[in-house]
């Protein structure tokens, strides 16, 4: 069922297939009940798409959290970025140190974002894998490059109604992900 809540495309494909089948059936039989089924299929598609847009799943919340962090990085809003970290996150000091030294021009969470939710832990956790791109200028001139493209593994914890970063790794995570 969650496949219909994560993306509108499964609903559109399924209902389009139903509409085509009922269209062919109507052409062969000319029956009035087939027209009712066609109208019901169009209504079902509209309802499923509205439902998908209305319900926000945990996976979508995690994605929104990561995209929000990227937006706050681009705005160079260090307090908002640091507010996205859990208080017991071991990497928060390192992130704070790096953010003080750079001015971020752009930050992007890649389209390859994969999120796994674990509701059996207390608090619930999520693990996100993605390719991130950060373009930043070092204010001190000690870092010779401005583009930072890496694979990220971010572990998040649910605190109240928010997902907060509990830990993160970056680098060549292909071996670790398998």
TAFENDA-V442718 format. One record per residue. N is the residue number from 0. RES is the residue in one small letter. D_FIRST is the distance of its C-alpha to the first C-alpha in whole Angstrom. Layout:
n=N res=RES d_first=D_FIRST
n=N res=RES d_first=D_FIRST
This chain:
n=0 res=x d_first=0
n=1 res=x d_first=4
n=2 res=x d_first=5
n=3 res=x d_first=6
n=4 res=x d_first=7
n=5 res=x d_first=9
n=6 res=x d_first=11
n=7 res=x d_first=12
n=8 res=x d_first=13
n=9 res=x d_first=10
n=10 res=x d_first=11
n=11 res=x d_first=14
n=12 res=x d_first=15
n=13 res=x d_first=13
n=14 res=x d_first=15
n=15 res=x d_first=18
n=16 res=x d_first=18
n=17 res=x d_first=18
n=18 res=x d_first=21
n=19 res=x d_first=23
n=20 res=x d_first=23
n=21 res=x d_first=24
n=22 res=x d_first=26
n=23 res=x d_first=28
n=24 res=x d_first=28
n=25 res=x d_first=30
n=26 res=x d_first=32
n=27 res=x d_first=33
n=28 res=x d_first=33
n=29 res=x d_first=34
n=30 res=x d_first=32
n=31 res=x d_first=31
n=32 res=x d_first=28
n=33 res=x d_first=27
n=34 res=x d_first=27
n=35 res=x d_first=25
n=36 res=x d_first=22
n=37 res=x d_first=23
n=38 res=x d_first=23
n=39 res=x d_first=20
n=40 res=x d_first=18
n=41 res=x d_first=19
n=42 res=x d_first=18
n=43 res=x d_first=15
n=44 res=x d_first=15
n=45 res=x d_first=16
n=46 res=x d_first=14
n=47 res=x d_first=11
n=48 res=x d_first=13
n=49 res=x d_first=15
n=50 res=x d_first=12
n=51 res=x d_first=11
n=52 res=x d_first=14
n=53 res=x d_first=15
n=54 res=x d_first=12
n=55 res=x d_first=14
n=56 res=x d_first=12
n=57 res=x d_first=14
n=58 res=x d_first=14
n=59 res=x d_first=15
n=60 res=x d_first=18
n=61 res=x d_first=19
n=62 res=x d_first=19
n=63 res=x d_first=21
n=64 res=x d_first=23
n=65 res=x d_first=25
n=66 res=x d_first=25
n=67 res=x d_first=27
n=68 res=x d_first=29
n=69 res=x d_first=30
n=70 res=x d_first=31
n=71 res=x d_first=33
n=72 res=x d_first=35
n=73 res=x d_first=36
n=74 res=x d_first=37
n=75 res=x d_first=39
n=76 res=x d_first=38
n=77 res=x d_first=39
n=78 res=x d_first=38
n=79 res=x d_first=35
n=80 res=x d_first=34
n=81 res=x d_first=35
n=82 res=x d_first=33
n=83 res=x d_first=30
n=84 res=x d_first=31
n=85 res=x d_first=31
n=86 res=x d_first=35
n=87 res=x d_first=35
n=88 res=x d_first=34
n=89 res=x d_first=36
n=90 res=x d_first=36
n=91 res=x d_first=37
n=92 res=x d_first=41
n=93 res=x d_first=40
n=94 res=x d_first=38
n=95 res=x d_first=40
n=96 res=x d_first=43
n=97 res=x d_first=42
n=98 res=x d_first=41
n=99 res=x d_first=44
n=100 res=x d_first=46
n=101 res=x d_first=44
n=102 res=x d_first=43
n=103 res=x d_first=40
n=104 res=x d_first=40
n=105 res=x d_first=36
n=106 res=x d_first=33
n=107 res=x d_first=30
n=108 res=x d_first=26
n=109 res=x d_first=26
n=110 res=x d_first=23
n=111 res=x d_first=22
n=112 res=x d_first=21
n=113 res=x d_first=18
n=114 res=x d_first=17
n=115 res=x d_first=16
n=116 res=x d_first=16
n=117 res=x d_first=18
n=118 res=x d_first=17
n=119 res=x d_first=20
n=120 res=x d_first=23
n=121 res=x d_first=25
n=122 res=x d_first=24
n=123 res=x d_first=21
n=124 res=x d_first=21
n=125 res=x d_first=20
n=126 res=x d_first=21
n=127 res=x d_first=21
n=128 res=x d_first=23
n=129 res=x d_first=25
n=130 res=x d_first=28
n=131 res=x d_first=30
n=132 res=x d_first=33
n=133 res=x d_first=35
n=134 res=x d_first=39
n=135 res=x d_first=41
n=136 res=x d_first=45
n=137 res=x d_first=47
n=138 res=x d_first=49
n=139 res=x d_first=52
n=140 res=x d_first=52
n=141 res=x d_first=51
n=142 res=x d_first=48
n=143 res=x d_first=49
n=144 res=x d_first=45
n=145 res=x d_first=43
n=146 res=x d_first=40
n=147 res=x d_first=38
n=148 res=x d_first=35
n=149 res=x d_first=33
n=150 res=x d_first=30
n=151 res=x d_first=29
n=152 res=x d_first=27
n=153 res=x d_first=26
n=154 res=x d_first=25
n=155 res=x d_first=24
n=156 res=x d_first=24
n=157 res=x d_first=23
n=158 res=x d_first=26
n=159 res=x d_first=25
n=160 res=x d_first=23
n=161 res=x d_first=24
n=162 res=x d_first=23
n=163 res=x d_first=27
n=164 res=x d_first=28
n=165 res=x d_first=29
n=166 res=x d_first=30
n=167 res=x d_first=30
n=168 res=x d_first=32
n=169 res=x d_first=33
n=170 res=x d_first=35
n=171 res=x d_first=34
n=172 res=x d_first=31
n=173 res=x d_first=30
n=174 res=x d_first=32
n=175 res=x d_first=30
n=176 res=x d_first=27
n=177 res=x d_first=27
